[in-house]
């Protein structure tokens, strides 16, 4: 357990305890941060399995549902992310994550008390502000625990929180809603996060910056790079610009799909038992999205190491998504719901392979005290475009198509938004690979 922080010791001077970092403790840190990321996505995504009962209870439109799952969360999540990341680049990342986990878990539980659309939106805003303190500090911490050649794998394991959180959200949300109502589901998933926040604060040690690269701590500035300098540095990197936009488009499609696939299965295929639907979607998300997320990082690390070519991080992210698109089409066009879900499994493995490589490449492109801020800038772009506009666009298109297609409107809204957006994203990943070598060299100048 880490020693307490002295009152006379500034946050930015906090370093790891004297004992060496053992492989077992490094694994513990990675596991703990992955579990926290599970709660990050569990509390964020549980709303999707509950949209239909909330819609019936509060009499909301698909456009309003898209706002709740998209802009209400994403706008505050993205704009809070950069100042919190600036704090993480000079402060104690453990403390920042503890505060964020406490806030988002408490606001998730409070969502169950909402009686109006406005109250739901305010609760989602609170969740978004709290969750802004998760990913940038976590990426920065793991970059100090794991060397560059193992960073893609480590960040992919961290990213397993995405499918596992979605899986538990579908399973817990569907089951609790079926037997106890949608309000209690938010209490069930929100309150345990408060216990996890205490565990994080008491057991995670803060590493010195550059520890994984073996850089000396003495004589090195503890000040974070100025925000303007970080933004100018990132903007000059053509590979980062294309990488960020490609990732944002992938997220645009992914969040739009996550928000409305449960409603699609209920309306079009009649799968109205949320316990059964949550089981189907939860197992597919947890097992197959998890496989793809993990192997995306492992394969990119191995291919890059074997060929001495870091462009594999981007080529793999583009190629896997391209191969996933036929299975996406089968999900939305197959006439029977359960078989459509089975046919979507190969695409569920391929489509999340970009997560670990994208995070690893972002960390590799920037200097030490730019890491949390760079992660926040990436998340700003991803979530403003992806999380903010993805569900909102699917909901809006579905409402626009409803007069012509009725309950089938959500099918065609999902199909066109997801396919077109992912193809566009693939193009940007290939463009990012063209200038990657030049941009990696820029960090050393």
Secondary structure, 3 states (H helix, E strand, C coil): CCCCCCCCCCHHHCCCCCCCCCHHHHHHHHHHHHHHHHHHHHHHHHHHHCHHHHHHHHCCCHHHHHHHHCHHHHHHHHHHHHHHHHHHCCCCHHHHHHHHHHHHHHHHHHHCCCCCHHHHHHHHHHHHHHHCCCHHHHHHHHHHHCCHHHHHHHHHHHHHHHHHHHHHHHHHHHHHHHHHCHHHHHHHHHCHHHHHHHHHHHHCCCCCCCCCCCCCCCCCCCCCCCHHHHHHHHHHCHHHHHHHHHHHHHHHHHHHHHHHHHHHHHHHHCCCCHHHHHHHHHHHHHHHHHHHHHHHHHHHHHHHHHHCCCCHHHHHHHHHHHHHHHHHHHHHHCCCHHHHHHHCHHHHHHCCCHHHHHHHHHHHHCCHHHHHHHHHHHHHHHHHHHHHHHHHHHHHHHHHHHHHHHHHHHHHHHHHHHHHHHHHHHHHHHHHHHCHHHHHHHCCC
